[in-house]
């Protein structure tokens, strides 16, 4: 986060970034500055007192270049952006599951688990700063001066979360020493009752207080790391000494030393007890020791990596590796809990899959089960145990459907009309060069999702009504249609939320600072997230087959004579959770926009751009449709 990385940021006469280490002798002078006469290299500070939400224009002055020039100094890297986004999403999701499992499994009654749970909160904050926000920086090629507010926020969040998580690791290591070593049992009061919350309060105080006594670390996409220096001048040597705080290396070295001492003591004790003929350690204590060891070891490795790149000249690849190590030190903890802790693993499985109750909800030939949230599967494989059509011959399944030529004709006709009009509109947007406007680009992309949904909801549905289909009479086709319908709906509703957010940001002056979310290549990040969501959904939920008897896509395949059991067994909470979320978000955003439009219209000299009003009306129609379907 400091010295070595900033020295890599030099520009040549053509304005290109040179990402090779230069001036390594100055590093030596920094270490031995007391023996040199160059006082400018010896003024690195420990503290920098400030108000973190105020950016000092004299310290962080971006007026030397235009916004275009600042953006050119960054480095767009979609591969790194996708990596950080994927890693952050996967690890964050797993971590949240393990934290929920700790609560539902009542594991937080144990002080060590309470510390782990609290550490999970700081780790997730670090994943947000080190993965999700970083992915955005790589997609846009950000440097400090091209995204000042977000970079300032991310820098404070990253540094505070790092301080918090390392403090938690020290508390966790001390807890293991106190609990496992008999001679230290006298200190157990430090983690008994409400005393454990004192550690959490101290941790939060450190995280908040740090922002007031140090500068933020700022992400630079050219070196793929958080730096102390904003790189706003061509004098990297001065920036290193002026902006870098030695508090970070002091903190990291302290963490390495403390964790090293505590865990060496613990490991020696465990080995000693294991070698004793009659020695034994509680199995739970060993399990918690191993988890705490892995968690704190990953944190210590990240601290070592950053101390190393602070003071030793290394290639850019090593700098990137240090940043990835830091990311892993927080993201891997959720995976550790799942693999090393049987109790948490069991709770996570129970959360994701159906857990049978000891008593059924009502009398049935089947045991009633709790509705699931997710259903993990390979979408191209139909599980014969879950979807068994062998109870009836094919002719009987065909007879259970309902042929309806009127409905089939209606769906086919409206499908042709709507698709034709939609395609003409998309062509009009393209030929009219409206795609230069971010809102229209979102609408254009949403058009592809809507047309896909029209094919499934109109043409496929028309075929089902012409043939009187049920799941078991058109198994493969119905399975594919069910997955496509649900994925297209998730994608379309996600796009509506993004479109609503875009309108709020563009039409509300107080939120204009968030316009960067829809500028340049940032817009493609939303499209990528939409496609990723659509592809991911079939792997975590069931298909919704079409049934002509009820004229709807339903969760149940209707393969038994017990519809009540099928409703609970096959239905997933994922869909209503998604729909309710969409409903709440859209209903929250658009009343704000309506109020904004009405209030401006009432002002005599007020007015909104005509294009803004048009975009608002179009997106309102889209959102109103989504909201109506939710209800």
N, C-alpha and C positions, 0 to 999 in steps of 0.2 A: 504494500500500500504506500510505498514511498520512494526511497532514494534510488534504488537500482532501476526502477521502472521509468522514472522521469528522465533519467539520463538516456533512455532509449528514444526519447522523443526529440529528435533533431530534424530540421528540414533542410533540404539541399536548395540550391539556387533555383531549381525548377518548381519548388513548392511541394515536392514529394516527401513523404515521411520516411526517414531512415530508421529502421527498427533494429539496428545493431548497436551494441554497447559502445559508448565512447566515453572518453575522460575517466577511465578507471582509476587513474592516479588521484583524482579528486576524492574518490571514496576513501582512499587511504588517508588523505588529509582530513577528511571528516572524522575518521576514527582517532587520528592522532592530532586533532586540531589544536590541542594545547601546546604542541611543539612547533606550530607553524606561525607565520606572521600574518596569514590571511584571515583576519577576523570575520570576514563575511561568510566564511565557511563554518564558523564556530557559533553562530547565533541561533541554532536550532532550539526551539522552545519546548517546554514540557506542557504548559497550559496555554490556552487561548480563550479568554473569557469573552463571551458573546451571547446574544439572544438568537437561538438557532433558527427562528423563523424569519429573521431579518438578514438579508444578504448585503454585506457592506460593499457599496459600489467602488470604494477606493481600493479594497483588497481584491475584489473579483470584478474587474473592469473588462467588458467584452467589446468596447467601442473601437478597438484597433482594427477590427475586420468586419466585413459585412456578414450577415447570416449565411449567405451562399458560400462564402469563403470558410466559415467555421464548419459547415456541413461537409465541405470537401476535405477537411482535415480528419474526418472520421473514416471508418472503414466498415462498409456494409458486409455482413457475413451471414447469409441465410442459414448455412449449415450449423454454425455455432448457435444461432438464434433458435433453430428448431431443436437442437440438442438441449439447450438450457430450458426451453419451454416444456419439452417432453419430460425431462428429468424432474423438473420442479412439480409438474402436474402429477406424475406417477408417485413420486416420493411423498409429496404433500398429502395425496389421497390415502396412501397406506398409513401415513403417520396419524391422520385424523381417525382412521378406523381403529388403530391401536389405542388411541386416547379414549375413544368411545368405549372400547372393550374394557379398559381399566375401570371406567365408571360403572358400566353395566355388570361387570364381574366383581364389583365391590373390592377391587384390589387396592384402591386408594386409602383403605383403612391402615395399610402398612406405610410407615413414614417414607421408606425408600421409594415406594411407588408414587407417593404424593410428590416427591421431588422429581421423579421421572416425568410425571404428568405435567408439572409446571415447566420443566425443561422442554417438553414438547411444544409449549406455546412459543417460547423464545426461538426454538429451532424452526418452527413454521414461519415466524417473522423473518428469520434469516433466509429461508428458502424463497420467500417473496422478494426480498432484496437481492439475493444472490442468484436466483434462477429466473423468476417470472419477469421482473423489471429488467434484468440483464438481457433477457431474450429480446425485449423491445428495443433496447439500446443497439443490439446487433442487427436487428431488422432495419433500423433507421440510420445506422452508422453514427451514433451519437458521440459527441464530446461535450464538455461542460457548457460551453457557450451556445451550443445548438439546442440544449434542453436544460436550461438553468434551474427552473423550479423543481422539476422531477428529479434531476441529478442531485440537487441539494437535499431533497427529502430522502432519496434512496441512500445517499451517502451517510446521513445521520442514522437512518434505520439500520443499515448494514453494520455500522460500527457499534451502535448500542446493542443490537441483538447479539453480536459477537461477544461483547463484554458480558452480557447477561448469561449466555450459554456457557462460557468458560467459568464464570463464577458458580453456576449451577453444577458443573462437573467437579469443581473443587469441593462443594458442599456434599455432593454424592459420594465422592471418594472418602471424605472425612466420615460420613455416615457409615460406610462399609468398615472402616477401621474401628470405629466405636462399637459397632454391633458384633464384629467377628473376633476381635482381640480381647481376651478377658481382662487384661491389665488396663484397658481403656474403657471398660464398662462404666466407670464412674462418670464418664462424660455423656452417658446416654440421655441425660436430661436435655441436652441440646437439641434432640430430635423427638422429644416426647410431647404429646398434647399440642398445645398451640405454639410451642417453641418452634416447630417446623415452619410455621408461617412467618416467623421473624426472618428466616433465610430468604423467603420469597420477597418480603418487604424490602430487605436490604438489596436484593438483586434488582428490583424495580427502581429503587432509589439510585443505584449505580447507573442503570440504563438511562434514566431521565437526566441525572446530574451530569453525565458525560457530555451530553449535547451542549451544555452551557459552559464547559471548560475546555473543549477542543473543537477544532475545525471538522467539517465533514470530510469523508473520503469520496472522491468524485470518479465516476466510471468513465473510462476512455476506451472506445471500441477499437482504436488503433493498436492497443497493447492488450486488449481483452482483460482488463483488471481495474480494480478501484485504486486510484492514486491519491496521494495527499495534495499534490500540486494540480491546479486547474489547467495547466499548460496554456496560458493565455499570452505568454511572451515567447521570445526566441532565446531567452537566457535560462536554460534549464538548470544550470548550476545555482543561480540565485533563487529560483523557485523551490528547489529542493530544500535549501536551508531556511527559506522564509516560511514555507507552508508546512513542512514536515514537523510533526511533533514526535519527540522521543518517548512519549507516553505509551505509544503502541508497542514498540519493541520491548520497553520495560515491562509492560503488561504481559506480553507473550512469553518473555523469558521467565517471568515469575510463575506463570501458569505451567510451563514446562517443568520448572524446578519443583513446584509443590506437588503436581500430579506424579512426577517421577518418584519423589520421596515416599509419598503415601502408598503408591502401588507396589513399589519395591518392598516396603514393609509388609504389605498385605500378601504379596506372592510368597515371600519368605515364610510367613506364618502358615499359609496354606500348605506349602511343601513340607514344612516341619511337622505339622499335624498329620498329614498323609503318611509320612514315614514312621510315625509312632505306631507301635503295635496295637494299642488300644485307643488311638486317637480317632476322633470322628467329628465332622462338622455337619450341622443341620443342612439338609439338601436344599432347602429354600435359600439359605444364606449363600451357598455355593452358586446357585442359579443367579441370584441377584448380583453376586460378586462378578460373575462372568459378563453379565450384561453391562454393569457399570464399567468394567474394565474395557470392553470393546468400545463403549460410548466415549469414555474419556481418552482412550488411546487414539481414536479418530480425531478428537479435538486437539490432542497434543501434537499429532502429526501435522495438522493444519497450522498450528502455531509455529512448529519448527520450520515448516516450508516458508512461511512468511518472514520469519527471522532470517532465514538463509538468503532469500532474494532481496532482503533489505540491504545486506552488507556485502554480498558476494556477487561479482559480475557473472551473469548467466545469460544464455540465449533467450529469445522471446518465448520459445516453446516451454521452457522451464517456468517462466512467469505465468503462462496460461495454465500449466499443470498445477501450480500453486493455487491458482484461483479455483480450479476444478476440485482440488483436494479440500479446500475450504467448503465448497458446496457439498461434497460427499460427507464431510464431518457432521453435517446437519441432516442431510437426506437419508443417510444410511441407518439412522437410529430406529426408524419405524420398521425397517426390514429386520434389524437385529431383534427387536421385540417379538416379531412374528416367528422367526426361526429358532430363537433360543428360549422363548417362554411359552410353555405348553398352555398355561392358563389363558394368556392373551390370545394365542393362536386359536384355541377352542372358542373363545368369545367372538373373535373376528369371523370365524366360520359360521357361528350361530347367527351373527348379524347378517351375513351375506346369503345364507341358505335357509331353508325352512327348518325351524325347530319344532318338533312335535310337542304338543301339550299332553299332560297326563290325563286330562279330561276333555272330551270333545265339546264343542260349543252347542251342538245339537245332535240328535240321533241320526246316524247315517251309516251306510254300508262301509264307508271309509272313515279313517280317523281324521278329524279336523286339524288343520295346521295353521300356523301363523303366516300371514301374508309376507312375502319377501320384498326386499327393496331391489336386489339385483339377482340375476340368474346368469352365472358365468358359463359360457359355452363357445363352441366353434360354430358360427352361424351357417356354415355350409353342411353341417352334419345334423340330421334329425335324429334325436335320441329315441330309439324304438321303445324303450321302457317308459318314456314320458309321453310319447305320441304313438300309441298302439291302436292300429285300425283293424286288428285281426278278429275282433269280436263280431264283425258282420261281413258278409260278402260285399264285393264292390257294387253290385246291382242294388243292394239294400241301402248303401250309403248314397247312391245317386237318387234313390227315391225319397230320401230324407231332406233333399233340397227343395227349393221352390222356384220354378221357372216363372219369370215375370217379364214378358216382352215389352210391356209399357215402360217399366223402369229401365230396362236395358236400352231401349230407344232413347229415353230421356238422357241417360248418362252419356251415351255415345254422341248425341247431338250437341248437348251443352259442352262436352269436352272438345269437340271440333271447333265450335264457335269461340270458346275462351282461349284455346291454344292459338288459333289463327290471329285473334286480336292481340294476344300477348306477344306473339312473334313480331307482328307489325310494330307494336310499341317499342320492342327491343331494337328493331332495325331503325326506327325513328330516332331513338336515343343515340345510336351509333352514328347515323348519317348527319344528325343535327349537332354533332360534336358536344353533346351534353355530358359526355363522360369525363369532361375536364373537371366537373363539379363532383366532389366526394359523395354527396347525397345521391346523385344519379348513378354513380358507380355502384353504390350499395344496392340501389333499386335494380340495376342491370343484373348484378350477381344474384339478387333475390329472385329475379325472373326465371333463371335457370332452375332454381329449386322449386319454384311454383309450377313450372311446366312439368317437371318430374312428378310433382304431386298430382297434377291434373291427369297425367297418363295413368297413374295408379288409381286415383279416386274416380276417374271417369271411364277410361277405355278398359282397364282391367275389370272394373266393377261391372261395366256393361256386359263383358264376356261372361262373368259369373252369373248374371241374371238371365242371360240367354240360355245358359246350360244348367241352371239350377244347382250351382256348386255349393258344396260344403268342404270342410278341410280334407276329409278322407276320400273324397271323390276327385280332388285335384291337389294332391298333397304337395308336390314339389312347387308347382306354380303358385299355389296359395301361400306356401311358406315364404317364397321369394317376395311376393306381393306384400305380405305382412311386414317383412323386414324393411322393404323399400318405403312403404307408407309411413311407418313409424320414424324412420331416419329422415325422410323428407320433411315430415312435420316438425321434428326437433330442429332441423336446419332452418326451416322457414320461420319458426317462432323465435329462434336465436337471432336471425337477421332482423326481425321486427324490433327486438329489443335494441340492437345496435343502431337501427334507423331512428328509433325514438331518442336514444342517447345523442345521436348526431344532431337531431333537431334541437334538443335542449341546449347543447353546447353552442350551436351556431346562433340561436335566437335569444339567448339569455346573456346579456353583457357580463354579468358577474362570473360566468363560466367560460368566457372566451380564452382564458389561460389554458383550458383543456383542449383547445383546438388541435394541438399536436397529435392527439389520438386519431385524427382523421386526415392528417396531412401527409403527402408523399407516399412512401411505401408503408407507412403505418396502417393504411387502409387495408392492405393485403394481409396484415396480421389477423384482422377480423374474419376475412374470408378463409384463411387457413384454419382458424379456430372452429369455424362453422363446419368445414369439411372434416376436420379431425373429430369433431363431436358426432357427426353423422356416421363416420366409419367406425368409431369406437362403440356406439350404442348397440349394434347387433351382438357384440361380444359380451355385453353385460346385462342383456335383457332378452326376453323371449320374443318370438314373432307374434303378430296379431292377425290370425287368419280371417278371411271374409266368410260370412255365413249369410246365404241368401234368405233364410227363413226370417232373420231379424234385420236384414239389409244393412249390415254394419260390420266393420272390422272389430273383432272382440278378442280378448285375451285367451278365452277358453276355446279349445278345439272341438268341444262337444263330442267327445268320443265315448262317454259313459251316459248312464241314465240318472246320474246324480249331479245336476247342474250346480247345486249349492256348494258341493265339495269342489267342483271344478273352478268355480268363481274364485274361491279363496286360494286354491292350490296354484292356479296358473296366473292369476292376476298379480301384478307387481305394483308396489307403491311408487316405483320410479316415475311412472307416467303421471299420476295425480300430483306428485311433488313437482315435477317439471311444469305441468300446466298451471298449478297454483302460483309457482314462482313467476312465470310469464305474466299471469293475470295481475299479480300484485305490482310487479315492476312497471307494466304498461299503464295500469290504472293510476299509478303514482306519478309517472312522468307527464302524461298528456293533460291532466287537469292543470298542472303547472304551466304548460305551454298555452292552453286555452286562456287561462287567466292573463298570461303575458300578452297574447294577441288582443284580447278585449281591452285590457288597460291601455295599451298603446293606441288602439283605435279611438279611444275616448278622448285622448289628448289632442288638442286642436292642432298643434304643430308636430305631433308625433306621427310616426309612420314606420312601416316595415318594408323592406325591399320586396318587390312583387315576386321575385323568384323565390324568396324565403317563404312567402305565403303559399305559393303554388306547391313547393316541396312539402310544406307543412300539411296541406290538404291531402296530397297524395299519400304521404306516410301515415296520416291519421286514418285514411281509409284502410290501409294495410293493417294497421294496428287494431282498428275497430273490428275488422274481420277476425283477427286472431283472438281478440278478447271475447267476441261472441261465441266462437267455437269452443273456447275454454269453458264458458258457462254451460 
